[in-house]
Amino acid sequence: MTKAFVLINTDSGLEKLVHEEIKSLNGVKAVYDLYGEYDLMVVIEQDTDKDVAEVVSWELRKVKGIRSTNTMVVAK
């Protein structure tokens, strides 16, 4: 099982809408609202690192209102 944390910046005022859409995506285990440099943190779990990359690249990044992402794959 591969786990990744994705830090997200949203367009101003769209945090709640982005949060709601992200939590229904395949592989998303949790979504947290943040204060500070990033607006949201998403926890993704998939069978392989390739599957995590597909969720981030082909599902998560296509959500309208996401300005940028920073993905960190757990090493151990």
Secondary structure, 3 states (H helix, E strand, C coil): CEEEEEEEEECCCCHHHHHHHHCCCCCEEEEEECCCCCCEEEEEEECCHHHHHHHHHHCHHHCCCEEEEEEEECCC
